């Protein structure tokens, strides 16, 4: 079995890539059983509890690019920040974990002889999901309409009792002029993509709405059909020469009853 070096780990917070800042990460997942024992019961009785998680990220204090300290301080009063951790790095096809979070602690640690640390504990605001990066690319607009079909990934047939979820992060925008970029996630029964179906539509982002980076989270009911292949379709248009750097993650979770 191939080993994955910890230095490769990727850290995404909303539309920000802080992978080079962190030096230690701990992911804790829990589902605490609830005690429902009655006096008449012979033994202790439990029911399945609700899932929860925490992401503990130790990082290096930084006020310059990418301004890790400033963003983490802002997040102290923010809600439902979307954190994604990818142990193998932000390479297309890699698997990680995503979830909405709240900061529960964020100490700055200064020890003589050591680098100043900025550590954060992210408490899950709802259930996490196991995700896969199905698109990691940079697209440069050339003044015409360009359609890019991403690599297909076999994620299996996803039952209709689940909710599919996509996270589109535009972490960098460069160039000049007027451009738009539209993105959707499609499914198909095989990797030939003869008749794909749009399952998640993120809509369109312009150079104005994505000026400082942007992220969009979209969910839909899983098809529960025979489609097991998933990919991204991306379309850019406009007269400018903008460059968009994108990460798209995809996964699913059991729909709450």
Helices and strands as residue ranges (DSSP letters): G 6-8, E 10-13, E 16-17, E 22-31, E 34-35, E 46-47, E 51-60, H 68-74, G 75-77, E 81-86, E 95-105, E 108-109, E 117-124, E 129-140, E 146-149, E 153-154, E 162-174, E 179-188, E 197-206, E 214-221, E 229-238, E 243-254
